[in-house]
């Protein structure tokens, strides 16, 4: 039996009387880039935190390739093949690009540092401190750190945040080409709809902590529920 690469079953999380997630079910096949969108407060970051092991006091199941990893720490999930990035870059400003990737590789076998440098177009900057890079190159370094060890499942929380439109699209297509070649499964939280609609195989829409709609880019773009809750009339 073939299991989804990433699966969340009846995921719920509350903050006191507020339900940030309400019985959310998510199933992402291997090799798919799944977009996760919704208005502010929809529960997107909470869902990423639950899946990655950063959240506390949640209920439901998280499975990777059919294995229940709900009781695993974030570090254990990394060893099992799950990696994530954050809205803010997690780089060290004064360390060189290569130093940071080699540091990250200590936690993973088969780290492929040189391959990651080449694939993310960072080889020419490998001996520069991160604070000397442009912001766009810093975002690519952040993505490179998440890709060390070739994770099976990659959770990306707004990787294009702060980039220009062209930089966002360039990063998106670089990401799509890379994950398709490496067979990585991606769950992508992103507010830039041009990025989401151009690279995602399918899109999941959250609203008020619940699953609103799931489908192809065209199905989501034209859904009356999504237009009303999030995209607005101009998106259709």
DAZIUR-V824559 format. One record per helix or strand of 3 or more residues. SS is the DSSP state (A for helix, B for strand). FROM is the first residue (numbers start at 0). LEN is the number of residues. If there is no record, write none. Layout:
((SS | FROM | LEN) (SS | FROM | LEN))
//
This chain:
((B | 5 | 10) (B | 17 | 11) (B | 32 | 5) (A | 43 | 9) (B | 57 | 7) (A | 73 | 6) (B | 81 | 3) (A | 96 | 9) (A | 112 | 7) (A | 122 | 3) (A | 129 | 3) (A | 134 | 13) (B | 152 | 5) (A | 164 | 18) (B | 184 | 5) (A | 192 | 7) (B | 201 | 6) (B | 209 | 6) (A | 216 | 5) (A | 223 | 8) (A | 232 | 3))
//
